[in-house]
Structure formats: C-alpha cells, structure tokens
Amino acid sequence: MWSLLENYEQQYAIVNADITSKIGKLKLLDQNDNGRRNIMIEIDKQIEEVQELMEQMDLEIREVDPTTRPKYKTRIDSYRAELERLSQEYSKAKLPKNNTGKSKRL
C-alpha cells in the first residue's frame, strides 16, 4: 500500500510538471497556431488524469493506519490546491492575449 501511494505521488508529480510546462508553452503560442489546440487537448486529458489519481489516493488512504492518515490527507489537500491553481492558470492561458481580464480604459 505504501508503495502504491508513493507510485501515485510520483505519477502526480510527473503529470503536474508536464501540465505546468504545457501551460507555459500555451502562453507563448499565437491564438491561431495549430499546435495550440493540440496542447489544450493534452492539458485537458492530463488534468482529468490527475483528478483520477487523487481519487485513487483517497481510496488508498482509507486503508492506511489511522495515525498516519492525516499526513497523507494533508498531502492530497495540497495536491488539490495545486491542481486548482494550475486550472486557473490554464484558464487564463486559454484566453486571447489581448483579453487578459483587464478592463480597457476609455
């Protein structure tokens, strides 16, 4: 069980780093770039993969000794917070470059 949780955490770290990298690339691409759409599809799939990993970790934590359970629960909570931050960053990166959410002055 410990190794399974560790495996999930390693998978999370790898996918999380890849999402971060792709968001960075997405920000640099022109709105009309064909590769942009492909990157967005990949990011969407990876976000779903991370959510599934966290669900699996939640299930595994239920089997962990109650004295160590809070440690793992805290880790998953931080992973969820990081995923939320990445999702927000991704949403901003998908916006057209001239629409950054700032209001135009008249």
Secondary structure, DSSP 8 states (H G I E B T S, - for coil): -HHHHHHHHHHHHHHHHHHHHHHHHHHHS-TT-HHHHHHHHHHHHHHHHHHHHHHHHHHHHTTS-TTTHHHHHHHHHHHHHHHHHHHHHHHHHHS-TT-SS-----
